[in-house]
């Protein structure tokens, strides 16, 4: 199968590694970065270093599948620039990709709790494996191509529910771990942090219940923290590096849903404002070392 993966971030490189085992993979990067990524890619898991290479290009060739592995805030521009057609898989956090439109696209969604972090350009570490769920309202996809390369994917007949569930999980774990600079597992160990998480979860359960979804948020947050306990959340990684976060796509969109459905979310709003402050501070200074 010919597969284009757009975006050389942590998940883009991880997915490239696995899919390149049995597929013809092109990793699409910015023109000025081609030379860097053509030197080779590295995926590390459980201390084992896997060096590999795929085709590196700034122009996607024709393909059977395109995987959009860019951050949610870059998604709209990336779609406009590359104009992918056919089967297009979205693997973003948050809710922005639900509303993305593109001529000739058959939208497929992947929702995963796999954890990865970028150590340098082209070098990533897979820090934890959770679930990997795929679904679409446009096409029925045979997932053999994922399973045969080591991605234990399962098909979901209600992928929108899964997207909402993942967004709710992220709305709890990512802001709290980022504000207090802790790994995911600390939410289950610290009574104080779990108290904040519980209030956040309660608000989210009220909202999504009113929307007709029973997402079992508390159970899923607990399971995710247990599976990815040693992970540094992607949001905390972004803040530490002085980069934009995906808080608008995650909590920002959830706050909009709260207004739409008449549900107050004061704890979620406080977390959102806290991340916006840390994000602005980090992006202006290039880092977010605590001033205290």
Buried (B, 14 or more C-beta within 10 A) or exposed (E): EBBBBBBBBBBBBBBBBBBBEEBBBBBBBEEEBBEBBBEEBBBBBEEEEEEBBBBBBEEBEEBEBBBBBBBBBBBBEBBEEBEBBEBBBBBBBBBBBBEBEBEEBBBBBBBBBBBBBBEEBBBBBBBBBBBBBBBBEEEEBEBEBBEEBEBEBEEBEEBBBBBBBBBBBBBBBBBBBBBBBBBBBBBBEBEEBBEBBBBBBEBBBBBBEEEEBEBEBBEBBBBBBEBBBEBBBBBBBBBBEBBBBBBBBBBBBBBEBBEEEEBEBEBBBBBBEBBBEBBEBBBEEEEBEEEE
